[in-house]
């Protein structure tokens, strides 16, 4: 089964990483604008059984839904999202947050997927892997920028989205 792992070290306590992932608009922030992803519903704060419903570009002029459900949610430790309905035959994304002392944290993302037969897995897996690499470069930049800004400005910005 194809998989990818990404790591991000940020000079903030793990509580800041957790706060970022709990923002009501976290999924929008983490989705590159040019990816065409629309967030139709996102349960916040994070909790077991919470769901996110996305609309993704599929073919020119067509879109496809993607429903993911959260499990194993542990505050300041991480969570797992798994596809319930969507384009993949299987999708599992594990988010792990680890403290590195009092003032630094490590975010680890582990993704496993399996394509459907009609998605031509050998070529399709290569394409998915490249898209994930691009998406996680964006995610790491956004996560770092939010986490490193002063808490007062981050909280004010978060309230402006509510």
Secondary structure, 3 states (H helix, E strand, C coil): CEEEEEEEEECCCHHHHHHHHCCCCHHHHHCCHHHCCEEEEECCCCCCCCEEEEEEECCCCCEEEEEEEEEEEECCCEEEEEEEECCCCEEEEEEEEEECCCCCEEEEEEEEEECCHHHCHHHHHHHHHHHHHHHHHHHHHHHHHHHHCCHHHHHHHHHCCC
